[in-house]
Amino acid sequence: MNWGFLRTLLLTWLFLAVALARLGLLGSALPVVQIILIATTVGFGLAAFFWPPLHDALRNCDIRWLVLFHVSRFVGIWFLVLYEKGRLPYDFAVKGGWGDIIIASLAIAVLLIPENAGFRVLSIRIWNVLGLLDILFVVATAVRLTLADRHSMDELRHIPLSLLPTFLVPLIIVTHLVIEARVRAVGLSSR
C-alpha cells in the first residue's frame, strides 16, 4: 500500500468536509449531512473491504492503530461542554458524549493489554461491539432529534463539529467493521 496515497486521499476528504461546512452547504433544507454521512460510510466501507490496496493495508497494519484511532472519541467531552452551554440537546450530548468518553477510555485500556494475554482477543471484541453499538446509537439519536427539530443539531452543520458526520463518524464505523473482520479472519496478532 502506498501510504502517501492513502494520506492524500484522507486529507482530500477532510478538505472537502471542511469546504462543505465553510461554504454553508450543510445548512440547506435538504438532509445533506445525513446523505454525506451515509455516502461516505458506504463508500469508505466498500473501499476498505473491496479495493485491494486499502483492504490489504487495513488487513496488514498493526490492529492497535485501528483501536488507537478511537481515542478520537474523547470528543464526547466537548459534547458535554456544549450541552452545558445550551448548544446541544441532552439525549445527544450527554448520552452520546458519555458513551464516546467510555469507548475512548476503554480503547486505551484494551491497548494496554499485553499481546500474549489470553483475554486480549475477547476484550478487543467486546470493546469493538460496544463501540459500534455506541456510535450507531449516537447517529440514530442525531437523526431522531433532527427529525423532531431540524435546528436541534445545528452545531453539526458548522466547523468543527461538522467534521463528525462528514469525516470522523464514517471512519469510526468502518474501522469497527474492519476490526471485527480482522478478529474473525486472522485472529488478533498485531500484524
VOFIFI-51871 format. One record per residue (C-alpha): residue number from 1; residue in one letter; x, y, z. Coordinates in nm, 2 decimals. Example, Ala and Ser with C-alpha at 12.3 -4.5 7.8 and 13.67 -1.06 7.14 Angstrom:
2
{pos:1&code:a&east:1.23&north:-0.45&up:0.78}
{pos:2&code:s&east:1.37&north:-0.11&up:0.71}
//
This chain:
191
{pos:1&code:m&east:0.00&north:0.00&up:0.00}
{pos:2&code:n&east:0.12&north:0.34&up:-0.09}
{pos:3&code:w&east:0.07&north:0.52&up:0.25}
{pos:4&code:g&east:0.13&north:0.86&up:0.08}
{pos:5&code:f&east:-0.17&north:0.79&up:-0.15}
{pos:6&code:l&east:-0.39&north:0.70&up:0.15}
{pos:7&code:r&east:-0.28&north:1.00&up:0.34}
{pos:8&code:t&east:-0.36&north:1.22&up:0.04}
{pos:9&code:l&east:-0.70&north:1.06&up:0.00}
{pos:10&code:l&east:-0.79&north:1.12&up:0.36}
{pos:11&code:l&east:-0.66&north:1.47&up:0.36}
{pos:12&code:t&east:-0.86&north:1.54&up:0.04}
{pos:13&code:w&east:-1.17&north:1.40&up:0.21}
{pos:14&code:l&east:-1.10&north:1.62&up:0.52}
{pos:15&code:f&east:-1.05&north:1.92&up:0.30}
{pos:16&code:l&east:-1.38&north:1.86&up:0.12}
{pos:17&code:a&east:-1.56&north:1.81&up:0.45}
{pos:18&code:v&east:-1.42&north:2.15&up:0.58}
{pos:19&code:a&east:-1.51&north:2.32&up:0.25}
{pos:20&code:l&east:-1.87&north:2.20&up:0.26}
{pos:21&code:a&east:-1.91&north:2.35&up:0.60}
{pos:22&code:r&east:-1.73&north:2.67&up:0.53}
{pos:23&code:l&east:-1.93&north:2.73&up:0.21}
{pos:24&code:g&east:-2.25&north:2.68&up:0.41}
{pos:25&code:l&east:-2.36&north:2.38&up:0.21}
{pos:26&code:l&east:-2.45&north:2.17&up:0.52}
{pos:27&code:g&east:-2.72&north:2.41&up:0.63}
{pos:28&code:s&east:-2.97&north:2.36&up:0.35}
{pos:29&code:a&east:-3.33&north:2.23&up:0.39}
{pos:30&code:l&east:-3.22&north:1.90&up:0.25}
{pos:31&code:p&east:-3.08&north:1.63&up:0.48}
{pos:32&code:v&east:-2.73&north:1.70&up:0.33}
{pos:33&code:v&east:-2.55&north:1.60&up:0.65}
{pos:34&code:q&east:-2.72&north:1.26&up:0.66}
{pos:35&code:i&east:-2.67&north:1.20&up:0.29}
{pos:36&code:i&east:-2.30&north:1.27&up:0.32}
{pos:37&code:l&east:-2.27&north:1.05&up:0.63}
{pos:38&code:i&east:-2.44&north:0.76&up:0.46}
{pos:39&code:a&east:-2.25&north:0.81&up:0.13}
{pos:40&code:t&east:-1.91&north:0.84&up:0.29}
{pos:41&code:t&east:-1.96&north:0.55&up:0.53}
{pos:42&code:v&east:-2.08&north:0.32&up:0.25}
{pos:43&code:g&east:-1.81&north:0.44&up:0.01}
{pos:44&code:f&east:-1.52&north:0.41&up:0.26}
{pos:45&code:g&east:-1.67&north:0.07&up:0.38}
{pos:46&code:l&east:-1.68&north:-0.06&up:0.03}
{pos:47&code:a&east:-1.32&north:0.06&up:-0.04}
{pos:48&code:a&east:-1.20&north:-0.09&up:0.29}
{pos:49&code:f&east:-1.33&north:-0.43&up:0.20}
{pos:50&code:f&east:-1.31&north:-0.44&up:-0.18}
{pos:51&code:w&east:-1.04&north:-0.21&up:-0.30}
{pos:52&code:p&east:-0.73&north:-0.42&up:-0.28}
{pos:53&code:p&east:-0.48&north:-0.15&up:-0.19}
{pos:54&code:l&east:-0.69&north:-0.02&up:0.10}
{pos:55&code:h&east:-0.81&north:-0.37&up:0.20}
{pos:56&code:d&east:-0.46&north:-0.51&up:0.22}
{pos:57&code:a&east:-0.33&north:-0.21&up:0.41}
{pos:58&code:l&east:-0.61&north:-0.24&up:0.67}
{pos:59&code:r&east:-0.56&north:-0.62&up:0.69}
{pos:60&code:n&east:-0.19&north:-0.59&up:0.74}
{pos:61&code:c&east:-0.15&north:-0.29&up:0.96}
{pos:62&code:d&east:-0.10&north:-0.33&up:1.33}
{pos:63&code:i&east:-0.45&north:-0.36&up:1.47}
{pos:64&code:r&east:-0.35&north:-0.14&up:1.76}
{pos:65&code:w&east:-0.35&north:0.16&up:1.52}
{pos:66&code:l&east:-0.71&north:0.09&up:1.43}
{pos:67&code:v&east:-0.81&north:0.07&up:1.80}
{pos:68&code:l&east:-0.60&north:0.38&up:1.88}
{pos:69&code:f&east:-0.80&north:0.58&up:1.63}
{pos:70&code:h&east:-1.10&north:0.56&up:1.86}
{pos:71&code:v&east:-0.93&north:0.77&up:2.12}
{pos:72&code:s&east:-1.07&north:1.05&up:1.90}
{pos:73&code:r&east:-1.40&north:0.97&up:2.07}
{pos:74&code:f&east:-1.29&north:1.18&up:2.36}
{pos:75&code:v&east:-1.47&north:1.45&up:2.15}
{pos:76&code:g&east:-1.76&north:1.34&up:2.38}
{pos:77&code:i&east:-1.61&north:1.58&up:2.64}
{pos:78&code:w&east:-1.69&north:1.87&up:2.40}
{pos:79&code:f&east:-2.04&north:1.74&up:2.37}
{pos:80&code:l&east:-2.09&north:1.78&up:2.74}
{pos:81&code:v&east:-1.95&north:2.13&up:2.73}
{pos:82&code:l&east:-2.18&north:2.23&up:2.45}
{pos:83&code:y&east:-2.48&north:2.08&up:2.64}
{pos:84&code:e&east:-2.39&north:2.29&up:2.94}
{pos:85&code:k&east:-2.39&north:2.60&up:2.71}
{pos:86&code:g&east:-2.73&north:2.50&up:2.57}
{pos:87&code:r&east:-2.60&north:2.43&up:2.22}
{pos:88&code:l&east:-2.67&north:2.06&up:2.20}
{pos:89&code:p&east:-2.97&north:1.86&up:2.33}
{pos:90&code:y&east:-2.93&north:1.63&up:2.63}
{pos:91&code:d&east:-3.00&north:1.30&up:2.45}
{pos:92&code:f&east:-2.72&north:1.36&up:2.20}
{pos:93&code:a&east:-2.47&north:1.54&up:2.41}
{pos:94&code:v&east:-2.49&north:1.37&up:2.75}
{pos:95&code:k&east:-2.58&north:1.01&up:2.65}
{pos:96&code:g&east:-2.37&north:1.02&up:2.33}
{pos:97&code:g&east:-2.09&north:1.22&up:2.50}
{pos:98&code:w&east:-2.05&north:0.98&up:2.79}
{pos:99&code:g&east:-2.07&north:0.68&up:2.56}
{pos:100&code:d&east:-1.79&north:0.82&up:2.35}
{pos:101&code:i&east:-1.58&north:0.90&up:2.65}
{pos:102&code:i&east:-1.63&north:0.55&up:2.79}
{pos:103&code:i&east:-1.54&north:0.39&up:2.45}
{pos:104&code:a&east:-1.23&north:0.61&up:2.41}
{pos:105&code:s&east:-1.12&north:0.52&up:2.77}
{pos:106&code:l&east:-1.18&north:0.15&up:2.70}
{pos:107&code:a&east:-0.98&north:0.18&up:2.38}
{pos:108&code:i&east:-0.68&north:0.29&up:2.59}
{pos:109&code:a&east:-0.74&north:0.00&up:2.84}
{pos:110&code:v&east:-0.76&north:-0.25&up:2.55}
{pos:111&code:l&east:-0.43&north:-0.12&up:2.41}
{pos:112&code:l&east:-0.26&north:-0.18&up:2.74}
{pos:113&code:i&east:-0.34&north:-0.55&up:2.74}
{pos:114&code:p&east:-0.03&north:-0.75&up:2.65}
{pos:115&code:e&east:-0.05&north:-0.93&up:2.32}
{pos:116&code:n&east:0.01&north:-1.27&up:2.49}
{pos:117&code:a&east:-0.28&north:-1.22&up:2.74}
{pos:118&code:g&east:-0.54&north:-1.49&up:2.70}
{pos:119&code:f&east:-0.83&north:-1.24&up:2.73}
{pos:120&code:r&east:-0.69&north:-0.99&up:2.48}
{pos:121&code:v&east:-0.90&north:-1.11&up:2.18}
{pos:122&code:l&east:-1.22&north:-1.13&up:2.39}
{pos:123&code:s&east:-1.15&north:-0.78&up:2.54}
{pos:124&code:i&east:-1.10&north:-0.62&up:2.20}
{pos:125&code:r&east:-1.41&north:-0.79&up:2.06}
{pos:126&code:i&east:-1.63&north:-0.68&up:2.35}
{pos:127&code:w&east:-1.49&north:-0.32&up:2.32}
{pos:128&code:n&east:-1.54&north:-0.33&up:1.95}
{pos:129&code:v&east:-1.90&north:-0.44&up:1.97}
{pos:130&code:l&east:-1.98&north:-0.18&up:2.24}
{pos:131&code:g&east:-1.81&north:0.09&up:2.04}
{pos:132&code:l&east:-2.00&north:0.01&up:1.72}
{pos:133&code:l&east:-2.33&north:0.00&up:1.91}
{pos:134&code:d&east:-2.25&north:0.33&up:2.08}
{pos:135&code:i&east:-2.17&north:0.51&up:1.75}
{pos:136&code:l&east:-2.48&north:0.37&up:1.59}
{pos:137&code:f&east:-2.68&north:0.49&up:1.89}
{pos:138&code:v&east:-2.53&north:0.84&up:1.85}
{pos:139&code:v&east:-2.61&north:0.85&up:1.48}
{pos:140&code:a&east:-2.96&north:0.73&up:1.53}
{pos:141&code:t&east:-3.01&north:0.98&up:1.81}
{pos:142&code:a&east:-2.89&north:1.27&up:1.59}
{pos:143&code:v&east:-3.12&north:1.16&up:1.32}
{pos:144&code:r&east:-3.42&north:1.13&up:1.56}
{pos:145&code:l&east:-3.35&north:1.47&up:1.71}
{pos:146&code:t&east:-3.31&north:1.63&up:1.37}
{pos:147&code:l&east:-3.64&north:1.49&up:1.25}
{pos:148&code:a&east:-3.81&north:1.62&up:1.57}
{pos:149&code:d&east:-3.65&north:1.97&up:1.55}
{pos:150&code:r&east:-3.44&north:2.05&up:1.25}
{pos:151&code:h&east:-3.24&north:2.31&up:1.44}
{pos:152&code:s&east:-3.16&north:2.10&up:1.75}
{pos:153&code:m&east:-2.84&north:1.96&up:1.58}
{pos:154&code:d&east:-2.73&north:2.28&up:1.41}
{pos:155&code:e&east:-2.39&north:2.25&up:1.57}
{pos:156&code:l&east:-2.32&north:1.95&up:1.34}
{pos:157&code:r&east:-2.36&north:2.18&up:1.04}
{pos:158&code:h&east:-2.07&north:2.41&up:1.14}
{pos:159&code:i&east:-1.69&north:2.36&up:1.19}
{pos:160&code:p&east:-1.56&north:2.19&up:1.40}
{pos:161&code:l&east:-1.85&north:1.95&up:1.47}
{pos:162&code:s&east:-1.95&north:1.93&up:1.11}
{pos:163&code:l&east:-1.64&north:1.71&up:1.07}
{pos:164&code:l&east:-1.81&north:1.44&up:1.28}
{pos:165&code:p&east:-2.08&north:1.33&up:1.03}
{pos:166&code:t&east:-1.88&north:1.43&up:0.72}
{pos:167&code:f&east:-1.54&north:1.27&up:0.82}
{pos:168&code:l&east:-1.49&north:1.12&up:1.16}
{pos:169&code:v&east:-1.80&north:0.91&up:1.21}
{pos:170&code:p&east:-1.77&north:0.72&up:0.88}
{pos:171&code:l&east:-1.41&north:0.64&up:0.97}
{pos:172&code:i&east:-1.52&north:0.52&up:1.32}
{pos:173&code:i&east:-1.79&north:0.30&up:1.18}
{pos:174&code:v&east:-1.58&north:0.14&up:0.92}
{pos:175&code:t&east:-1.28&north:0.08&up:1.15}
{pos:176&code:h&east:-1.51&north:-0.10&up:1.38}
{pos:177&code:l&east:-1.62&north:-0.32&up:1.09}
{pos:178&code:v&east:-1.26&north:-0.38&up:0.99}
{pos:179&code:i&east:-1.16&north:-0.47&up:1.34}
{pos:180&code:e&east:-1.44&north:-0.73&up:1.36}
{pos:181&code:a&east:-1.34&north:-0.87&up:1.02}
{pos:182&code:r&east:-0.98&north:-0.90&up:1.13}
{pos:183&code:v&east:-1.07&north:-1.07&up:1.45}
{pos:184&code:r&east:-1.28&north:-1.32&up:1.27}
{pos:185&code:a&east:-1.05&north:-1.38&up:0.98}
{pos:186&code:v&east:-0.70&north:-1.39&up:1.11}
{pos:187&code:g&east:-0.71&north:-1.36&up:1.48}
{pos:188&code:l&east:-0.57&north:-1.07&up:1.66}
{pos:189&code:s&east:-0.20&north:-1.07&up:1.61}
{pos:190&code:s&east:-0.06&north:-0.72&up:1.57}
{pos:191&code:r&east:0.01&north:-0.79&up:1.20}
//
